[in-house]
Amino acid sequence: MHSDCTVYKTIDLVAKRWSMVILLEIHKAGGGPKRFTQIKTGLCDITPKVLSQRLKELESSGLITKKVDASSVPIRADYDLTESGLELMEVIKEFKYWALKWKVDNKVCQHLDCNECTI
């Protein structure tokens, strides 16, 4: 597969460790903007450095937006899914449905809609 291939480039972005779960973390529990600390709290094992890197990559790819509010101290940055990020969530949900159907080694999720997840 050539590195300029659309599939190659897309998988290279979303298959990086943490990328899809960061998108899920922003999307879950009602969606809406999430602060860095909220995302970090939901992803216990991620380091702040890696989270910062992935957020920058996801923002530059157009999957999330970052809004900075410098009117207060500390400066507040909120991350939210873009239209393409929301559309990618449908693909991620299809991964989930596939895993549940084929009984990939996991517990049955109680929330078929990832947006309702509170875990």
N, CA, C and O atoms as a MOPAC input file, in Angstrom:
PM7 MOZYME 1SCF
protein

 N      0.85300 1    -1.17400 1     0.00000 1
 C      0.00000 1     0.00000 1     0.00000 1
 C      0.89900 1     1.23800 1     0.00000 1
 O      1.86900 1     1.31400 1     0.75500 1
 N      0.57300 1     2.17800 1    -0.83300 1
 C      1.35600 1     3.40800 1    -0.94700 1
 C      0.97800 1     4.38200 1     0.16900 1
 O     -0.18800 1     4.45300 1     0.55700 1
 N      1.93000 1     5.11700 1     0.67700 1
 C      1.67300 1     6.04200 1     1.78700 1
 C      0.78900 1     7.22100 1     1.40200 1
 O      0.29900 1     7.92800 1     2.28200 1
 N      0.57300 1     7.44900 1     0.11100 1
 C     -0.34700 1     8.50100 1    -0.32600 1
 C     -1.78400 1     8.00500 1    -0.45700 1
 O     -2.69100 1     8.78700 1    -0.74300 1
 N     -1.98900 1     6.70200 1    -0.24800 1
 C     -3.32400 1     6.10700 1    -0.36500 1
 C     -4.25000 1     6.71500 1     0.69600 1
 O     -3.84300 1     6.90400 1     1.84200 1
 N     -5.47000 1     7.01300 1     0.31900 1
 C     -6.45200 1     7.59200 1     1.23700 1
 C     -6.68500 1     6.68500 1     2.43900 1
 O     -6.74700 1     7.16500 1     3.57200 1
 N     -6.81300 1     5.38700 1     2.20800 1
 C     -7.04200 1     4.44300 1     3.30500 1
 C     -5.82900 1     4.44000 1     4.24200 1
 O     -5.98600 1     4.47000 1     5.46200 1
 N     -4.64100 1     4.40600 1     3.67900 1
 C     -3.41500 1     4.40700 1     4.48000 1
 C     -3.36200 1     5.65200 1     5.37100 1
 O     -3.10600 1     5.54900 1     6.57100 1
 N     -3.59900 1     6.80600 1     4.79200 1
 C     -3.52100 1     8.06000 1     5.55100 1
 C     -4.58900 1     8.12200 1     6.64500 1
 O     -4.32100 1     8.57500 1     7.75700 1
 N     -5.79800 1     7.66600 1     6.32000 1
 C     -6.89100 1     7.70400 1     7.28900 1
 C     -6.60500 1     6.76700 1     8.45800 1
 O     -6.76300 1     7.14400 1     9.61900 1
 N     -6.19000 1     5.56200 1     8.14800 1
 C     -5.88300 1     4.60000 1     9.21000 1
 C     -4.69500 1     5.09000 1    10.02900 1
 O     -4.67600 1     4.91600 1    11.24800 1
 N     -3.71200 1     5.69500 1     9.38700 1
 C     -2.56500 1     6.23300 1    10.11300 1
 C     -3.01600 1     7.27000 1    11.14500 1
 O     -2.44100 1     7.34400 1    12.23100 1
 N     -4.01300 1     8.05200 1    10.82700 1
 C     -4.51100 1     9.06300 1    11.76300 1
 C     -5.34600 1     8.44200 1    12.86800 1
 O     -5.03200 1     8.61600 1    14.04600 1
 N     -6.39400 1     7.72800 1    12.51600 1
 C     -7.33800 1     7.26200 1    13.54000 1
 C     -6.86500 1     6.02700 1    14.29200 1
 O     -7.36500 1     5.74300 1    15.38000 1
 N     -5.91400 1     5.28900 1    13.73800 1
 C     -5.44500 1     4.09000 1    14.42800 1
 C     -4.26800 1     4.36200 1    15.36200 1
 O     -3.78300 1     3.44800 1    16.02800 1
 N     -3.81300 1     5.59200 1    15.41500 1
 C     -2.76600 1     5.90600 1    16.38900 1
 C     -3.33800 1     5.66800 1    17.77900 1
 O     -4.50700 1     5.94100 1    18.05300 1
 N     -2.48100 1     5.15400 1    18.63900 1
 C     -2.94200 1     4.87600 1    19.98900 1
 C     -3.56700 1     6.12700 1    20.59700 1
 O     -2.98900 1     7.21200 1    20.54000 1
 N     -4.71900 1     5.97000 1    21.16200 1
 C     -5.49600 1     6.97500 1    21.86300 1
 C     -6.40400 1     7.81500 1    20.96600 1
 O     -7.34600 1     8.41800 1    21.48000 1
 N     -6.17400 1     7.88500 1    19.67400 1
 C     -6.95200 1     8.79600 1    18.83900 1
 C     -8.45300 1     8.53200 1    18.90900 1
 O     -9.23200 1     9.44900 1    19.16900 1
 N     -8.86100 1     7.28600 1    18.67900 1
 C    -10.29800 1     6.99000 1    18.67800 1
 C    -10.90900 1     7.12100 1    20.06600 1
 O    -12.05100 1     7.56400 1    20.19400 1
 N    -10.17700 1     6.74800 1    21.10000 1
 C    -10.76400 1     6.86900 1    22.43500 1
 C    -10.84800 1     8.33100 1    22.88300 1
 O    -11.72300 1     8.68400 1    23.67300 1
 N     -9.95900 1     9.16800 1    22.39200 1
 C    -10.08200 1    10.60500 1    22.66800 1
 C    -11.35500 1    11.14100 1    22.01400 1
 O    -12.10800 1    11.89400 1    22.63100 1
 N    -11.58600 1    10.75200 1    20.77100 1
 C    -12.81900 1    11.16900 1    20.09400 1
 C    -14.04200 1    10.67100 1    20.85900 1
 O    -15.00400 1    11.41700 1    21.04700 1
 N    -14.00800 1     9.41400 1    21.30100 1
 C    -15.11500 1     8.87000 1    22.09400 1
 C    -15.29600 1     9.63900 1    23.39500 1
 O    -16.42700 1     9.90100 1    23.80500 1
 N    -14.21400 1     9.99700 1    24.03600 1
 C    -14.29000 1    10.72200 1    25.30500 1
 C    -14.92200 1    12.10000 1    25.11100 1
 O    -15.70400 1    12.54900 1    25.94900 1
 N    -14.59200 1    12.75900 1    24.02800 1
 C    -15.20500 1    14.05800 1    23.73600 1
 C    -16.69000 1    13.88000 1    23.42200 1
 O    -17.51500 1    14.72300 1    23.77500 1
 N    -17.01400 1    12.78400 1    22.76000 1
 C    -18.38700 1    12.53100 1    22.31300 1
 C    -19.31300 1    12.03500 1    23.42300 1
 O    -20.49800 1    12.36900 1    23.42800 1
 N    -18.79500 1    11.25000 1    24.35600 1
 C    -19.66600 1    10.56100 1    25.30400 1
 C    -20.31500 1    11.48800 1    26.32600 1
 O    -19.93700 1    12.64800 1    26.48800 1
 N    -21.30000 1    10.92600 1    27.00300 1
 C    -22.03000 1    11.61600 1    28.07200 1
 C    -22.61800 1    12.94100 1    27.60000 1
 O    -22.47800 1    13.97000 1    28.26100 1
 N    -23.26900 1    12.89700 1    26.46300 1
 C    -23.96900 1    14.07700 1    25.97700 1
 C    -23.18700 1    14.93200 1    25.01100 1
 O    -23.73100 1    15.88200 1    24.44700 1
 N    -21.93100 1    14.61800 1    24.80900 1
 C    -21.13300 1    15.40500 1    23.87400 1
 C    -20.90800 1    16.80800 1    24.39700 1
 O    -20.92900 1    17.04100 1    25.60500 1
 N    -20.69800 1    17.72000 1    23.50500 1
 C    -20.42300 1    19.09500 1    23.89700 1
 C    -18.96100 1    19.28800 1    24.20800 1
 O    -18.21800 1    18.31700 1    24.34900 1
 N    -18.54700 1    20.51700 1    24.31500 1
 C    -17.13000 1    20.81500 1    24.53700 1
 C    -16.60700 1    20.18800 1    25.82300 1
 O    -17.30400 1    20.13100 1    26.83600 1
 N    -15.36600 1    19.72200 1    25.75800 1
 C    -14.70300 1    19.14500 1    26.92700 1
 C    -13.36200 1    19.83700 1    27.10100 1
 O    -12.67000 1    20.15100 1    26.13200 1
 N    -13.01800 1    20.06500 1    28.34500 1
 C    -11.71500 1    20.64500 1    28.66800 1
 C    -10.65400 1    19.55200 1    28.70200 1
 O    -10.97000 1    18.37100 1    28.84800 1
 N     -9.40500 1    19.95300 1    28.56600 1
 C     -8.27400 1    19.02800 1    28.58700 1
 C     -8.34700 1    18.12200 1    29.81800 1
 O     -8.18800 1    16.90600 1    29.71100 1
 N     -8.58700 1    18.71900 1    30.98200 1
 C     -8.60700 1    17.93500 1    32.22300 1
 C     -9.75500 1    16.93100 1    32.24300 1
 O     -9.60600 1    15.83900 1    32.79200 1
 N    -10.89400 1    17.28100 1    31.65500 1
 C    -12.01300 1    16.33900 1    31.58600 1
 C    -11.65800 1    15.14000 1    30.70700 1
 O    -11.96900 1    13.99800 1    31.04500 1
 N    -11.01200 1    15.40800 1    29.59300 1
 C    -10.59700 1    14.32500 1    28.69900 1
 C     -9.55700 1    13.46000 1    29.40500 1
 O     -9.64300 1    12.23300 1    29.37000 1
 N     -8.58500 1    14.09100 1    30.04200 1
 C     -7.52100 1    13.37500 1    30.74700 1
 C     -8.10200 1    12.50200 1    31.85200 1
 O     -7.66900 1    11.36200 1    32.02100 1
 N     -9.05900 1    13.00300 1    32.59700 1
 C     -9.67800 1    12.23300 1    33.67800 1
 C    -10.37800 1    10.98900 1    33.14500 1
 O    -10.34600 1     9.93700 1    33.78300 1
 N    -11.00700 1    11.10300 1    31.98300 1
 C    -11.70100 1     9.96800 1    31.38800 1
 C    -10.77100 1     8.92300 1    30.80200 1
 O    -11.18700 1     7.79200 1    30.55200 1
 N     -9.52000 1     9.28600 1    30.58000 1
 C     -8.53300 1     8.37400 1    29.99100 1
 C     -7.36700 1     8.23800 1    30.96300 1
 O     -6.30900 1     8.83900 1    30.77300 1
 N     -7.57100 1     7.45800 1    31.98200 1
 C     -6.63300 1     7.39000 1    33.11600 1
 C     -5.18000 1     7.14100 1    32.74200 1
 O     -4.28600 1     7.73300 1    33.34600 1
 N     -4.92100 1     6.28400 1    31.76600 1
 C     -3.55200 1     5.86500 1    31.49400 1
 C     -2.78900 1     6.74700 1    30.50800 1
 O     -1.59700 1     6.52600 1    30.29000 1
 N     -3.43700 1     7.72600 1    29.91800 1
 C     -2.76400 1     8.57100 1    28.93200 1
 C     -1.93700 1     9.64000 1    29.65200 1
 O     -2.36000 1    10.18500 1    30.67200 1
 N     -0.76900 1     9.92700 1    29.11400 1
 C      0.05200 1    10.98800 1    29.70500 1
 C     -0.40800 1    12.33900 1    29.13900 1
 O     -0.94100 1    12.39100 1    28.03100 1
 N     -0.20900 1    13.41400 1    29.87700 1
 C     -0.58000 1    14.73400 1    29.36400 1
 C      0.11500 1    15.06500 1    28.03600 1
 O     -0.48300 1    15.68700 1    27.15800 1
 N      1.37100 1    14.64700 1    27.89500 1
 C      2.12200 1    14.91700 1    26.66400 1
 C      1.47800 1    14.23400 1    25.46000 1
 O      1.30000 1    14.85600 1    24.41300 1
 N      1.13100 1    12.95900 1    25.60900 1
 C      0.51400 1    12.22300 1    24.50500 1
 C     -0.87500 1    12.78900 1    24.20900 1
 O     -1.24500 1    12.93800 1    23.04500 1
 N     -1.64000 1    13.10200 1    25.24500 1
 C     -2.96100 1    13.68700 1    25.02800 1
 C     -2.84200 1    14.99600 1    24.25800 1
 O     -3.60100 1    15.23100 1    23.31900 1
 N     -1.91100 1    15.83700 1    24.64100 1
 C     -1.69500 1    17.10700 1    23.95200 1
 C     -1.33100 1    16.88800 1    22.48700 1
 O     -1.85100 1    17.57300 1    21.60500 1
 N     -0.43800 1    15.93300 1    22.22600 1
 C     -0.04400 1    15.62000 1    20.84600 1
 C     -1.23300 1    15.15200 1    20.02700 1
 O     -1.45600 1    15.63900 1    18.91900 1
 N     -2.00200 1    14.20600 1    20.56800 1
 C     -3.14200 1    13.65900 1    19.82000 1
 C     -4.20100 1    14.73000 1    19.57900 1
 O     -4.79100 1    14.77700 1    18.49900 1
 N     -4.44800 1    15.58400 1    20.56000 1
 C     -5.42200 1    16.65400 1    20.36100 1
 C     -4.98100 1    17.58300 1    19.23200 1
 O     -5.80400 1    17.99600 1    18.41500 1
 N     -3.70000 1    17.91300 1    19.17900 1
 C     -3.18000 1    18.75400 1    18.09300 1
 C     -3.35500 1    18.07100 1    16.74100 1
 O     -3.74800 1    18.71000 1    15.76500 1
 N     -3.06300 1    16.76800 1    16.68600 1
 C     -3.21900 1    16.01800 1    15.42800 1
 C     -4.67500 1    15.95700 1    14.99500 1
 O     -4.98400 1    16.15000 1    13.81900 1
 N     -5.56500 1    15.69100 1    15.93500 1
 C     -6.99000 1    15.60200 1    15.61200 1
 C     -7.54200 1    16.96800 1    15.18900 1
 O     -8.40900 1    17.05500 1    14.32000 1
 N     -7.03000 1    18.02100 1    15.81000 1
 C     -7.44900 1    19.37300 1    15.42200 1
 C     -6.94100 1    19.71400 1    14.02100 1
 O     -7.69000 1    20.23900 1    13.19700 1
 N     -5.67600 1    19.41700 1    13.75200 1
 C     -5.12500 1    19.75500 1    12.43600 1
 C     -5.75700 1    18.92200 1    11.32400 1
 O     -5.76700 1    19.33700 1    10.16600 1
 N     -6.28300 1    17.75300 1    11.67300 1
 C     -6.95600 1    16.91800 1    10.67200 1
 C     -8.41300 1    17.33600 1    10.46500 1
 O     -9.07900 1    16.83800 1     9.55700 1
 N     -8.90300 1    18.23800 1    11.29600 1
 C    -10.26900 1    18.72400 1    11.13800 1
 C    -11.32200 1    17.88000 1    11.83300 1
 O    -12.51100 1    18.04300 1    11.55900 1
 N    -10.91600 1    16.97300 1    12.73600 1
 C    -11.88300 1    16.13100 1    13.43900 1
 C    -12.40100 1    16.78500 1    14.71900 1
 O    -13.50300 1    16.47900 1    15.17500 1
 N    -11.60700 1    17.68200 1    15.29400 1
 C    -12.03200 1    18.41800 1    16.48200 1
 C    -11.68600 1    19.89300 1    16.31700 1
 O    -10.85100 1    20.26800 1    15.49400 1
 N    -12.34200 1    20.70800 1    17.11100 1
 C    -11.99900 1    22.12400 1    17.17200 1
 C    -11.51400 1    22.44400 1    18.57900 1
 O    -11.86500 1    21.77600 1    19.55100 1
 N    -10.70900 1    23.46900 1    18.65200 1
 C    -10.22300 1    23.95300 1    19.94000 1
 C    -10.60400 1    25.41800 1    20.03400 1
 O    -10.26000 1    26.22400 1    19.17000 1
 N    -11.31700 1    25.74600 1    21.09700 1
 C    -11.68200 1    27.14200 1    21.34400 1
 C    -10.98300 1    27.58100 1    22.62000 1
 O    -11.12800 1    26.96300 1    23.67500 1
 N    -10.21900 1    28.66600 1    22.50000 1
 C     -9.44900 1    29.17200 1    23.62800 1
 C    -10.12400 1    30.42100 1    24.17000 1
 O    -10.46600 1    31.33600 1    23.42000 1
 N    -10.31000 1    30.44400 1    25.49200 1
 C    -10.86400 1    31.60900 1    26.17500 1
 C     -9.76800 1    32.16300 1    27.08000 1
 O     -9.49600 1    31.61600 1    28.14900 1
 N     -9.14900 1    33.24400 1    26.64200 1
 C     -8.04400 1    33.84200 1    27.40000 1
 C     -8.51500 1    34.97800 1    28.29500 1
 O     -7.69700 1    35.72200 1    28.83600 1
 N     -9.82300 1    35.11800 1    28.45400 1
 C    -10.34100 1    36.23100 1    29.25400 1
 C    -10.22100 1    35.98200 1    30.75100 1
 O    -10.46300 1    36.88700 1    31.55000 1
 N     -9.84700 1    34.75700 1    31.14200 1
 C     -9.69500 1    34.46600 1    32.56300 1
 C     -8.39400 1    33.68400 1    32.77700 1
 O     -7.76700 1    33.20600 1    31.83100 1
 N     -8.01800 1    33.57400 1    34.04000 1
 C     -6.82500 1    32.81300 1    34.39500 1
 C     -7.29200 1    31.65600 1    35.26200 1
 O     -8.02300 1    31.89700 1    36.22300 1
 N     -6.91800 1    30.42900 1    34.98500 1
 C     -6.09600 1    30.00700 1    33.86300 1
 C     -6.85800 1    30.08400 1    32.54100 1
 O     -8.08800 1    30.10300 1    32.51200 1
 N     -6.10300 1    30.12700 1    31.46400 1
 C     -6.70200 1    30.15600 1    30.13200 1
 C     -7.46600 1    28.85600 1    29.93300 1
 O     -6.98900 1    27.77700 1    30.28500 1
 N     -8.65400 1    28.97600 1    29.36400 1
 C     -9.52000 1    27.81100 1    29.18000 1
 C     -9.52500 1    27.40200 1    27.71100 1
 O     -9.70400 1    28.23800 1    26.82500 1
 N     -9.32700 1    26.11500 1    27.46100 1
 C     -9.41300 1    25.57200 1    26.10400 1
 C    -10.45800 1    24.45800 1    26.10200 1
 O    -10.39200 1    23.53400 1    26.91400 1
 N    -11.41100 1    24.55000 1    25.19500 1
 C    -12.45800 1    23.54300 1    25.05100 1
 C    -12.30800 1    22.84600 1    23.71900 1
 O    -12.02000 1    23.48000 1    22.70300 1
 N    -12.50400 1    21.53200 1    23.72600 1
 C    -12.40200 1    20.70800 1    22.52400 1
 C    -13.77300 1    20.13800 1    22.20700 1
 O    -14.50200 1    19.69700 1    23.09500 1
 N    -14.10900 1    20.15600 1    20.92600 1
 C    -15.40500 1    19.63400 1    20.49300 1
 C    -15.23600 1    18.95600 1    19.13900 1
 O    -14.30500 1    19.26100 1    18.39500 1
 N    -16.13700 1    18.04300 1    18.83000 1
 C    -16.09400 1    17.36100 1    17.54400 1
 C    -16.61000 1    18.27900 1    16.44000 1
 O    -17.55500 1    19.04200 1    16.64000 1
 N    -15.98600 1    18.19600 1    15.29600 1
 C    -16.47900 1    18.89500 1    14.11000 1
 C    -17.51600 1    18.00200 1    13.44200 1
 O    -17.79500 1    16.90000 1    13.91400 1
 N    -18.08100 1    18.48000 1    12.35100 1
 C    -19.03400 1    17.67100 1    11.60300 1
 C    -18.37700 1    16.36800 1    11.13400 1
 O    -18.98900 1    15.30300 1    11.20500 1
 N    -17.14300 1    16.45400 1    10.65900 1
 C    -16.46300 1    15.22800 1    10.21100 1
 C    -16.13000 1    14.32000 1    11.39600 1
 O    -16.13900 1    13.09700 1    11.25600 1
 N    -15.84000 1    14.89800 1    12.55000 1
 C    -15.60200 1    14.10100 1    13.75300 1
 C    -16.85200 1    13.36100 1    14.19100 1
 O    -16.79000 1    12.19800 1    14.58900 1
 N    -17.99500 1    14.04900 1    14.11400 1
 C    -19.26900 1    13.40400 1    14.44500 1
 C    -19.57700 1    12.27500 1    13.46800 1
 O    -20.07900 1    11.22200 1    13.86100 1
 N    -19.27600 1    12.49900 1    12.20900 1
 C    -19.51100 1    11.46100 1    11.20300 1
 C    -18.59100 1    10.26100 1    11.44400 1
 O    -18.99900 1     9.11700 1    11.24500 1
 N    -17.35900 1    10.51700 1    11.86900 1
 C    -16.43900 1     9.42800 1    12.18900 1
 C    -16.95200 1     8.62000 1    13.37800 1
 O    -16.68600 1     7.42200 1    13.46700 1
 N    -17.68000 1     9.25300 1    14.28600 1
 C    -18.24800 1     8.51800 1    15.42400 1
 C    -19.16200 1     7.40100 1    14.93700 1
 O    -19.23700 1     6.34600 1    15.56700 1
 N    -19.84800 1     7.61600 1    13.83800 1
 C    -20.70400 1     6.56000 1    13.28200 1
 C    -19.86700 1     5.36700 1    12.84000 1
 O    -20.29000 1     4.22200 1    13.00000 1
 N    -18.69700 1     5.61800 1    12.29200 1
 C    -17.78800 1     4.54200 1    11.88800 1
 C    -17.28000 1     3.80800 1    13.12900 1
 O    -17.20500 1     2.57900 1    13.13400 1
 N    -16.93600 1     4.54800 1    14.17000 1
 C    -16.45700 1     3.94100 1    15.41500 1
 C    -17.56300 1     3.07500 1    16.01900 1
 O    -17.28500 1     1.99000 1    16.52900 1
 N    -18.80700 1     3.53700 1    15.96900 1
 C    -19.92800 1     2.73700 1    16.46700 1
 C    -20.06700 1     1.45100 1    15.66300 1
 O    -20.41300 1     0.41000 1    16.22200 1
 N    -19.80600 1     1.50700 1    14.36800 1
 C    -19.86300 1     0.29900 1    13.54500 1
 C    -18.78800 1    -0.69900 1    13.98000 1
 O    -19.02900 1    -1.90600 1    13.96900 1
 N    -17.60300 1    -0.20800 1    14.36400 1
 C    -16.57900 1    -1.08900 1    14.92800 1
 C    -17.14000 1    -1.79700 1    16.16000 1
 O    -16.95200 1    -2.99900 1    16.34300 1
 N    -17.82300 1    -1.03900 1    16.98900 1
 C    -18.39300 1    -1.58600 1    18.21600 1
 C    -19.43500 1    -2.65600 1    17.89500 1
 O    -19.41600 1    -3.73600 1    18.48500 1
 N    -20.34100 1    -2.36300 1    16.96800 1
 C    -21.37100 1    -3.33400 1    16.60000 1
 C    -20.74200 1    -4.60400 1    16.04400 1
 O    -21.18800 1    -5.71100 1    16.34600 1
 N    -19.70500 1    -4.43800 1    15.23200 1
 C    -18.99400 1    -5.58700 1    14.68000 1
 C    -18.38700 1    -6.43200 1    15.80100 1
 O    -18.50900 1    -7.65700 1    15.79500 1
 N    -17.73500 1    -5.77900 1    16.75900 1
 C    -17.09700 1    -6.48200 1    17.87300 1
 C    -18.13400 1    -7.21900 1    18.71800 1
 O    -17.88900 1    -8.34600 1    19.14900 1
 N    -19.28200 1    -6.60300 1    18.95800 1
 C    -20.32700 1    -7.25800 1    19.73900 1
 C    -20.91400 1    -8.44600 1    18.97700 1
 O    -21.18700 1    -9.49200 1    19.56600 1
 N    -21.10700 1    -8.28200 1    17.67300 1
 C    -21.66600 1    -9.35500 1    16.85000 1
 C    -20.74100 1   -10.56000 1    16.81000 1
 O    -21.19700 1   -11.69700 1    16.92800 1
 N    -19.45900 1   -10.32200 1    16.64500 1
 C    -18.50300 1   -11.40800 1    16.48400 1
 C    -17.83100 1   -11.78400 1    17.80000 1
 O    -16.86100 1   -12.54200 1    17.82000 1
 N    -18.35500 1   -11.24800 1    18.89000 1
 C    -17.92100 1   -11.61200 1    20.23100 1
 C    -16.40900 1   -11.48800 1    20.41900 1
 O    -15.74700 1   -12.37000 1    20.96600 1
 N    -15.90300 1   -10.37100 1    19.94900 1
 C    -14.50900 1   -10.06600 1    20.23200 1
 C    -14.38200 1   -10.06100 1    21.74900 1
 O    -15.31000 1    -9.65100 1    22.44600 1
 N    -13.26800 1   -10.50300 1    22.25800 1
 C    -13.07600 1   -10.70600 1    23.68900 1
 C    -13.30400 1    -9.41600 1    24.47800 1
 O    -12.37200 1    -8.66700 1    24.77000 1
 N    -14.56500 1    -9.18800 1    24.81100 1
 C    -14.92000 1    -8.00500 1    25.59300 1
 C    -16.23700 1    -8.25200 1    26.30600 1
 O    -16.96000 1    -9.19600 1    25.98800 1
 N    -16.53800 1    -7.41200 1    27.25400 1
 C    -17.82500 1    -7.48500 1    27.94000 1
 C    -18.86900 1    -6.85100 1    27.03600 1
 O    -18.56700 1    -5.96000 1    26.24200 1
 N    -20.08600 1    -7.31700 1    27.16700 1
 C    -21.16800 1    -6.71300 1    26.39500 1
 C    -21.41100 1    -5.31800 1    26.93800 1
 O    -21.61600 1    -5.12700 1    28.13600 1
 N    -21.38300 1    -4.36300 1    26.05100 1
 C    -21.59500 1    -2.97300 1    26.44900 1
 C    -23.07700 1    -2.73900 1    26.70300 1
 O    -23.92700 1    -3.22100 1    25.95400 1
 N    -23.37500 1    -2.01400 1    27.74100 1
 C    -24.76800 1    -1.72200 1    28.06100 1
 C    -25.29600 1    -0.51900 1    27.29600 1
 O    -26.49600 1    -0.24700 1    27.33400 1
 N    -24.44200 1     0.19500 1    26.61300 1
 C    -24.84800 1     1.37500 1    25.86200 1
 C    -24.47800 1     1.18300 1    24.39600 1
 O    -23.32000 1     1.35500 1    24.01400 1
 N    -25.45700 1     0.82800 1    23.58400 1
 C    -25.16100 1     0.64700 1    22.16600 1
 C    -24.83300 1     1.97600 1    21.50500 1
 O    -24.12500 1     2.01000 1    20.49800 1
 N    -25.34200 1     3.07000 1    22.06100 1
 C    -25.00200 1     4.39500 1    21.55200 1
 C    -23.86000 1     4.93600 1    22.38900 1
 O    -24.03200 1     5.21100 1    23.57600 1
 N    -22.69300 1     5.09100 1    21.77800 1
 C    -21.49700 1     5.53000 1    22.52200 1
 C    -21.69300 1     6.89600 1    23.19400 1
 O    -21.02000 1     7.19900 1    24.17900 1
 N    -22.59500 1     7.70800 1    22.67700 1
 C    -22.84300 1     9.01100 1    23.27500 1
 C    -23.44800 1     8.89800 1    24.65400 1
 O    -23.33500 1     9.82500 1    25.45700 1
 N    -24.09800 1     7.76400 1    24.94900 1
 C    -24.74000 1     7.56200 1    26.26100 1
 C    -23.78300 1     6.97200 1    27.29000 1
 O    -24.14000 1     6.83100 1    28.46000 1
 N    -22.59100 1     6.63200 1    26.86900 1
 C    -21.63400 1     5.97600 1    27.75300 1
 C    -21.19500 1     6.93000 1    28.87400 1
 O    -20.87900 1     8.09500 1    28.63500 1
 N    -21.18600 1     6.41200 1    30.07000 1
 C    -20.72600 1     7.20600 1    31.21300 1
 C    -19.51600 1     6.57800 1    31.86900 1
 O    -19.03700 1     7.06100 1    32.89500 1
 N    -19.01800 1     5.50000 1    31.27800 1
 C    -17.87700 1     4.80400 1    31.87600 1
 C    -16.59700 1     5.52800 1    31.52900 1
 O    -15.51600 1     5.10300 1    31.93700 1

